[in-house]
């Protein structure tokens, strides 16, 4: 069978492949290889600048060439590494051998080739590569995807700030709000979750087989290997070949063979929290579409049901909810499993880490579905108004609250008697209001109130989001 989008095992590389074109180069195996090459060469160049007599600083020409190996890394390079791996059966060693092969014919680099992967364990390369992958995915996919949703929700919140809407608590009619205020709630929550994702420090270690710089100190016992590793990890990624080479991450000083992955758990939990907020949104919008509060713009040629031609289904919100659930199931497994390793190392994290892109892929796919769905919504103000006009019972709350203010005894009970379990009409409430022993101005204010006007500060809160 030939591999194609219809033979792919995962829908992320099949049905939805085109929607994840931005994420794929970052989180695929090719993206992983690319970062391994970047890390190996960053360590190599930094070693040349460490002051060792055995490894003099590399020339400008050599640095430019190595910089090009990183920036120009291609699919054909990845396939060449995979070919070497058929012999080594070790993916990191395959990268080392590929780099040494790229050094051939360049005397300066060939002479220094044994400093490729010098004193490193595979995990020194892998953990930094994973951090670089997550750094890129967060910057290029995760944050832009959430930012777009926050901005769209803000726009909708402001546009519909004053449109009254009947609330439902426990599925029953409740104090009115506005459409904009309900959308503002989500925008503010999502913005907070986005900030938490953005502020997780992405950690990396380069300290050898069990985290003690054993091999490093066997070669140069007096050298400050911890300080050197910190500089390599924390120095920004060079924009030009002549700048100091670094990875632009946060140094992890304590580890076993693997970086503890606690930061990954924090990051994945933060993404899952954002997704949970969006599941809440997807379900609510689905419900509002069902109530008729929103219509959906039609798309020419699109079919809602194979047998019921009238249907315009809220499929974008349903797809989003399903994919958010898949994303969170994987993100939670990642955050629960990755910080746990037997003794100084076991290999269970390796295969799990290869699925980071799958977890983020389902999330990114869901965010796109939500954006599509939100952009198709049209407010049905007539349905909103009709719903409010049939729910005069919600004014029992303000009436009894004003009664309490003026000391009317049994205020709550009086309103309960004429509203609970009954169809409440405006005239029923108005009759009670006129009979109250409260100032006439207060009576007039209550008599003028309608369910649509009883929205408190909803509009102000929506505009402020």
N, C-alpha and C positions, 0 to 999 in steps of 0.2 A: 504494500500500500504506500502510495506517495504521500508525504506529509503536506498538508495544506490546511487552510482554516476550517475546512469541513471534516478533516480527519484528526484535528487536534483533540487531545483528551480533555484539556481544560478549555472552558468557554472563553477564558481570558485571552487565549491564543487562537481561538476559533471564532465563534459568533461575534465576539466583542473586540477582536484584535485591533481594529482600526481606532477604537476609542481609547486604547492604552498605548498609543505610539510614543507618547512622551515619556511614560514610565519604563517602557521595555528596555531602552538602552541603558538605563540607570540600574535596574534591579535584576536583569537577566544574568545568566552565567557569563555572557560576554561583558556585561558591565562589571561583574565581579572580577573577571580576568584583567580588565582595564585598570581597576583600582589596585590589584596586586602588582601590576607592572609599575604603577605610580609609586606605591609604597617601597618596593624593592629599589627603585632608582633614587627615590628621595633619601633613603638610608645610605645608599652607595655614595651619592654626591656629598651628603653631610659628613660621612667618614673621611672623604678626601679633604674636607676643610677642618678636620678635628685637630690637626697639628702633628700627626704621626709621621715620622721620618720615612716609614715604609710605604706611605700612601700620600704623595704630594697632591696639592690642590689641582683639580682638573682644569684643563685649558678652556678658554671661552668656546673654542670650536667643539670640544667634546661635550660641554654642557648644552650647547645648542642642539647637537645631535641627540642627546639623551632626552632633552625637553621635547623634541620632535617625536621620539618614540612614545611618549605619553600622550601628547596632544593629537598625534596622528594615528593612534591605535585604531585598528579596523577589524572588521569581521574576519578578513583573511588572516590577520595576525592571531585572532582567537582560534581559528581552525588549525593554524600551525601549532599552537600550544596543545590543542587537543590531540593532534597527531603524535606529539612527543609523549603525551600522557599515556598513550596506548602501550608504550614501552616501560615508562617509569611506574605506572599505576599510582602516581602521586601527583596531585594537581599543582601543588606549590613548587615542587621540584621541577615540574615541566616548565613553569614560568622562569625559574632560574636558568635552566638549560637554554630556553629560547632567548633570553637576554644575552647569555654568553655567545650564542650563535650570532646575534646581532652585532656583537663586538668584533667579530672576525674581520680582518683586513684593516683594522684601526689599531695601530701598534700601542698607542697610549692606553686604550681601553682593554685590549687583550692582556697587557702587562698587569693590569689591576683587577682582572676578572675574578680572582679569588675573594675579592671584597664584596662581590655580589652575595647577598644573603649571609653576610659575615656575622657569626655569633647569634644568628636568629633561629628561633623555632618557628615552625609553620604558623603558629597562632600569633606571633608578632606581626606577620603579614596579613593573616586573615582578619584579626579583630580590627585592625586599622582600616582594612579594605571595607569591612562591613560598616564601620562608622562613616567612611567617606561616601559609601552608597546611600546611607540614610541621610547624610548631610545634603546630598544632591536631591534626593527624592523629596525631602522636607521642603527645600527651597524652591524646587521647580514644579512639584506636583501637589503636595499636601497643602501647604499654606496658600498657594494661589487658588486651589479648588475651594478651600473653606472661605477665603477672602471674597471670592465671587459670590458665594451663597450669602455671606453676611451682608454684602453690599446690596444684593437683590432684595433680601428681606427688609433691609433698611429703606430702600426705595419704596417698596410696597407698603411698609408701615407708615411712611410719611404721606404717601398718596391716599391711603385709606384711613388716615388718623381719625377723621370725624364721622366715619360711616358706622352707625350703631349696629350692634349685633347682639342677639340674645345669647347669654351664657348658658351652659349646661353643666351643673355639678352633679355627679352620680347619675348622669343621663337625664336629669330633671331640669326644668326651667329655673334659672337663677338670675341674679343681678346682671343687667346688661353691661356690655363692654363695647369696644369698637374693633372692627376688623384690624385696623392698624395697630392697636395696642396688643392684640394677640400675636401678631407677626413681630412686633418689637420685642416681646418677651423672648422669642426664639433668637432673634438677632443678637440681643445682649448676651444671652447664655452662650451662644455659639462663639461670639467674639472672646468671651472669657476663656472658653475651652481652647480656642485657637492660640491665645497668649500662652497657655500652659504648654502646649505642644512646642511653640517657638522657643521657649526658655529652657527646655531640657538640654543640659550640657552633654555633648556627644563625646564619650570617653574612648581613650585608646592607651594601650600599654605596649612597650617594647623592652622587655626585661628578661627574655630568655625562657628556658624550658620549664622552670617552676617559679619564675618571678623574682629570682635572686641575683641576676647578672653573673651566674656562675661561669659560663663560657667567656663572657666579656672580660672578667677579671683574670681569667687564666692567661689571656693574651697580653693585657696591659693592666697589671694590678694597681697601679697608682692613678689611673685615669678615673675621672668623675663620670662614670657611665650613667648614673641616674640623672645627673644634670644634663648630660648630652642627650639622653633619650627624651627628657622633657622638652629640650629645645627642638628636637626633630618633630615631636608630636604637636607642639604648640605654635611653632613658627608658621606664619601663613603660607598657603600654597603659592609658589612663585609665579608672578605674572610674566616674568621674563627669565630666560635661562641664567642671567648673571646675578639675580637676586638670591639670597639665602634660601635653600630648599627646606620646606617643612610641609606639614599636613593640615594645619589650621584646626586641630581638634583640642580636646581637653585632656591633660595628662592624668593617667590612672597610676598612682604610685604603688598600690598593693594589689597583687593578684596571685593566683596559682598559674598553671600554664595558660589558662584562658582568662581573658578579661571577664570580670564577674557578671557582666550583662545586666546589672541593676539599672543602669541608665536606659537600656533597651526596654526593660519592663516598664519603667516610668513613661517612656515615650509611647509605647504601644497602649498602655492604659489610658494615656491622655488622648490618643486618637480614638480609642474605643468610647471614651466619655463623650467626645464630640459626635461620634456616630449615634450614640444613644439619644442625644438631644435631637438628632435628625430623624431617628425612628419615630420619636414622639411627634415631630412635625409631619412626617409622611402620613402617619395614622390620622392625625387631626385633619389635615387637608383632605384626605380620602373621605373622612366623615362629612366635612363641609360640602364637598362635591355631591355626596349622597343626599344631603339635605337641600341641595339646590342653591346654596349660598354662592358657589362658584360654577360658572360654565367653563367648558374647555374649547379653545379655538379648534376648529376642524382643520384637518390636513387632507388635501386633495388625494383621493385614491385610498385613503386609510380605511380599514375595516375594523369595527369594534367587536363584532361577533359573527361567527360563521353562519348563524341561523337567525339572529335578531338584528336586522339592519339599522334599527333606530339607535343602537347603543354607542355611546362615546365613553369608553371605560377609562378610569384613572390609572392607566397602566404604568405611567412614569413613576408614580408614587408607590405602586405595588412593587415594581422592579427595584426601586430604591430600597424599600423596606427589606426585601429578600436579600439583596446584596449587602446591605449594612449588617444583617444578621450573620451572613457568611464571614464578612470581614471581622466582626467582633468575636466570633467563635475562634478564629485563627489568632487574632491579636491576643486574646486572653490565654490561649494555650502558649503562645510565645512568651508572654509576660510571666506565666506561672512556671514554665519549664526551664527557660534559659538561665535563670540565676542559680539553678541546682546542678552541681557536677560532682561525681563521686571522686573523693580524695583530690589529687592534684589535676586529674583530667579524665574524662571519658568522652566518647565520641557522639553522644546522643544529641548534643547541641548542633553538630555540623549539618546534619540533614534537615533539622528544623529550621536553621537559619536560612537555608536555601529557599524557604517559603515566605520570607519577609515580603518579597515582591508580590506574591499571590495575595497575601492579606491586604496590603496597600492597594493592590489592583482592584479587589472587590470594593474597597472603600471609594476609590477614585471613580469607578464605574457608577456607583450609587450617587455620588455627588453630581455627576453629569446628568443622570436621570432626574434628580431633583431639580436641577437648574432648567432642564427642558420642560418639566412639569409646571414649575412656577411661571415660566415664560408663556405657557399656554392658557393660564387662568384668566378668566374675565369675571369681574364681580357682578352678581345678580342682585342689585339693590332692591328690586321689587320683592324678591323672595325673602330677603332679610327684613324688609319693612313689614311684610305680611306676618312673618313669624313673631315679630315683636308685638304687633297689634293684637295677636291672639294670646298674649301672655300678660294680661294686666295684673295677675297675681304677684308678679315680681315687685309691684309697688307696695306690697304689704310691709316690706322692709323699711323704706323711708318713712312711711306713715307712722309705724309703731315707734320708730326712732325719734321722730319729732314729738310724739305723744309722751315718750319717756322724758324728753327734755323739759316738758312743761308739767311733769309730775302726774300725768294721767295714770291712775292705777289700773293694773291688769292690761297694759297696752298690748303686750305680746299675745296674751290669751284672747283678747278681743279680735285681733287680726287673724289669729289661728282659726277661730270659730267660723269666720266668714270666707276663709280661703282654702283651708287644708282639704284636699281631695275634692274640690268643687271647681266648676267652671266659673271663673270670676269675670264679671263685666265692669266696665268703667263706672256705670251708675251705682253699682253696689259699693264701690270704694268711695265715690263722691258723696253718697248718702251718709256714710260713716263720718267722713271728714267734716261735713256741714254740722254734724251733731256734736262735735268735739268742743270742749271748753278750753280752747287755745286762742291766741290772738288772731284776728281776722286776716292779717297780712300772711300769717303762716298757713291759714286755711286756703287763701288765694294761691299761694305758692304751690301747695300740694295739689290743689284742683287743676292747676295748669300743667302739672307734671304728666308725662306719658312714658311708657316703657322706652321709647326711642330717645327721650331726653334725659333719662336717668342713667348716665354713663360716668358720673364722677369726674376724675381727672384723666380718664382714658386717653382722650385726644392729646392732651398736653404731654402725657407720658410717651405716647407714640411718636410725637414730633421730636421729642428730646432724645430718642434712642440714637 
